[in-house]
Amino acid sequence: MARNLIIYYSRAGENYFGGEIKNLEKGNTELVAEYIRDAADGETFKIEPAEDYPADYNETAKKAKAELKAGARPALKAYLSDISGFDNIFVCGPCWWGTYPCVVFSLLERLDWKGKRVFPVITHEGSGLGSAPKDLKKICRGAKIEKGLAVEGKSAAEASDEVKAWAKAQI
Ligand SMILES: Cc1cc2nc3c(=O)[nH]c(=O)nc-3n(C[C@H](O)[C@H](O)[C@H](O)COP(=O)(O)O)c2cc1C
């Protein structure tokens, strides 16, 4: 049986939510990652920046934009060092300025992707997958980047059935 890993980053706190700013106790992507974990009977790895992003939405937006522009690879609290035990890897994150937050790349760049199937999973407010699949292709060398899933952040709480059905169909 294929072994499934769900890597995710998700930011709780203030977020832009269907046209207004709301305070989320659990981030949208974390919900989606949990649906995939349950459907795929997988293991999860949560990416945690060494320095949290600000709770304030606008400050985070500013910081994220500067990081993207600089190609930053912010330090993380912990790293995964070995993914050799997994066949399928779901890389889940919010769309930040059209792609994954830089902290996701901080982890991905350290791993050996040869022979893996990789699924881009993004929550967003209109941009869909953005350049996430293309960016994974660059970073996850030797992996097969499969068709991804984009979930609207504001619908994440109601998307359990859809996400689970999608995940089951991939593995
Ligand atoms: C810094 C920042 C940048 C964002 N940039 C985009 C974007 O370019 N396109 C988009 O559709 N949504 C954008 N969003 C909205 C998030 O992708 C969306 O709210 C997502 O579901 C948040 O997931 P999370 O709660 O797991 O962090 C942005 C949000 C933040 C905080």
The ligand as a Gaussian input file, in Angstrom:
#p B3LYP/6-31G(d) Opt

LIG

0 1
 C        0.258000      37.258000       2.917000
 C       -0.968000      36.777000       2.192000
 C       -0.984000      36.821000       0.797000
 C       -2.093000      36.319000       0.097000
 N       -2.050000      36.324000      -1.277000
 C       -3.082000      35.765000      -1.967000
 C       -3.043000      35.677000      -3.399000
 O       -2.085000      36.106000      -4.064000
 N       -4.103000      35.095000      -4.025000
 C       -5.185000      34.594000      -3.353000
 O       -6.096000      34.080000      -3.991000
 N       -5.239000      34.660000      -1.985000
 C       -4.227000      35.226000      -1.286000
 N       -4.274000      35.251000       0.094000
 C       -5.400000      34.613000       0.796000
 C       -5.030000      33.231000       1.297000
 O       -4.446000      32.439000       0.284000
 C       -6.249000      32.453000       1.831000
 O       -6.929000      33.214000       2.780000
 C       -5.819000      31.101000       2.409000
 O       -6.952000      30.260000       2.473000
 C       -5.190000      31.229000       3.794000
 O       -4.874000      29.945000       4.263000
 P       -4.417000      29.673000       5.775000
 O       -5.567000      30.077000       6.657000
 O       -4.170000      28.204000       5.810000
 O       -3.164000      30.442000       6.046000
 C       -3.212000      35.785000       0.808000
 C       -3.184000      35.790000       2.211000
 C       -2.075000      36.261000       2.904000
 C       -2.081000      36.265000       4.417000

